Amino acid sequence: MQENEVITDRDNVLFEAGIKLGALYHQFTGSPVNLDTVDSLEKGIQESISVQPCVEKISVSINRDMISSKLNGKYGYCELEGRMLDVKITAVFKSAKVDVSLAFDTELDYPLMKIEKIY
């Protein structure tokens, strides 16, 4: 970074928001889940991430159809995959606010993290 470059509140909030999505993804994928526990897993993810700095709002939805299709017949659960997650976070740092998301992109066949809006 050059001496005259200024790091803005916007830069910082975007960095923080990206860290939240990446941490969420890598912390919770692989968690055992079934249709009886999916509600509590969604709530647990939301509560865990919501206590972190800069998080104003978070919503987490796990695709129940994907869970149903992946359930192990013998044990009745599967592992949470990134493609099952639909996450929205609003993050705030000083004067800057952003909405970011994590959702499965069918065209890319990838759970994509995106900046949705910069206020």
Number of C-alpha atoms within 10 A of each C-alpha: 6 5 5 6 7 9 9 13 15 18 12 17 24 22 11 19 26 20 12 20 20 13 12 18 20 11 11 17 15 13 12 15 20 20 15 10 11 18 15 11 20 16 13 14 19 20 14 10 18 18 10 11 13 19 20 16 14 18 17 20 18 20 16 15 10 15 20 14 9 16 16 13 8 6 8 14 19 20 17 23 21 20 19 20 23 18 22 22 26 20 24 23 20 11 10 16 21 20 21 21 23 25 18 17 12 10 6 8 9 12 19 15 19 15 15 13 11 14 9
